[in-house]
Amino acid sequence: MSCPLKFSVTAAGLASQLYGRQNRHIKLVERALGIRIGSNGLELHFSGDKAQSEIGLRVFEELEQLLIAGMPLYPPDVDYAVRILCQDSSVNLRDIFLDTVFISARKKIIGPKSLAQKNYIDAMREHHVVFGVGPAGTGKTYLAMAMAVASLMRKEVSRILLVRPAVEAGEKLGFLPGDLTEKINPYLRPLYDALFDMLDPEQGKELVANGIIEVAPLAFMRGRTLNDAFVILDEAQNTTYEQMKMFLTRLGFGSRAVVTGDVTQVDLPDSRQSGLLHAIEVLSGVEGIYFNHFSDVDVVRHPIVQSIVQAYQAADKRVSRLGRR
C-alpha cells in the first residue's frame, strides 16, 4: 500500500490563510477532487485516487506561492485553482492570477480566473480582432470591457464603443415609451452595468457625456469608420450575416475589436442565420483574427451557474441525439 502524499507549509503564518477559516479551503478541494485531506499543523496528507491526490497537492503548492506573492485568498480562488489544475496540472497559477488587466475605482483587481480567460486576454493584447465565444458567466464581455478601459487610460486608444444588436431575448417587450435613447436603453443596460462597475460613476458619466465612451445599438454603426477606437460587439449571436460584415468592416486605423457571443442563445427568427456562426465558419484562420472558445469550466459567477450551464448542455445533447433518430 503506497504512502499518502504530503505537503508541508513553508511558513507558519501562511497555514491559516491556506487552509481557510475552519479548514474551508481544504474541504472545498476534498469535495472537488473526491479525496481526503488530513491536516496536522503545517502538514497536509492526501489520500484517495492517486491522480486526484496529486492534483490536490499541486493546488496547495500553487496557492501557497500566490499567498507568498501577496495575493489574498478567497474560496472562489480555490475553486478556480482546482478547475485550472484539473485541466493542466503543470500550469503556474501566478501567470494567471497575478495578470492584472485593470484595477477598478473600488480597487477591485480585474484579471483572468481560468486558462481560457488568460488566453483571451493575451489574444486581445496581440490581435486586432478577437472573438470570445462561450456560455454565460465566462467573463467574455466583462474582460473585454476591462481591456478597453485599460487601453483608454493608457492612451492607446482615444475612445471606446460598446455595441449591441437590439434583439429581444425570447419575449416581446411591446411598445416602449420615450425618445430614441430611452427606447434602446433596455438593450444596452448590461454594457452600462459593466462599465460603471469599473469606473467611478461621475467619471463614467463624464466620459459618456463627452463621447469618449459611446454605448450604442449596432444599427448606429452603419456608414461609420472607427479610427483609434476599442470596439466591443456584445451578444453577437444575435447579429445577422449582413450586420456582422458591416460591423467588422467599420474598423479604421489604430482600432481593435472584440466580438462576444453565445451560439447557444440565438434569439433571431428561425429563418435568419447568426452572423456569429457564419463568422466562425468563414474567418477562422484569417491572419490577425483570433477565436477564443470558453466552456462551462470557465464560468466565474456563482458556482450554481456552472451547474446550470452543464445541465442545459446535457439537455441540448439529448435533444440533438433524438433529432437524428
Buried (B, 14 or more C-beta within 10 A) or exposed (E): EEEBBEBEBEEEEBBEBBBBEEEEBBBBBBEBBEBBBEBEEBEBBBBBEEEBBBBBBBBBEBBBBBBEEEBEBEBBBBBBBBBBBBBEBEBEBBEBBBBEBBBBBEEEBBBBBBBBBBBBBBBBEEBEBBBBBBBBBBBBBBBBBBBBBBBBEEEBBBBBBBBBBBBEEEEEEEEEEEEEEEBBEEBBEBBBEBBBBBBEEEEBEEBBEEEEBBBBBBEBBEEEEBBEBBBBBBBBBBBBBEBBBBBBEBBEEEBBBBBBBBBEBBBBEEEBEBBBBBBBEEBEEEEEBBBBBBBBBBBBBEEEBBEBBBEBBEEEEEEEEEEEE
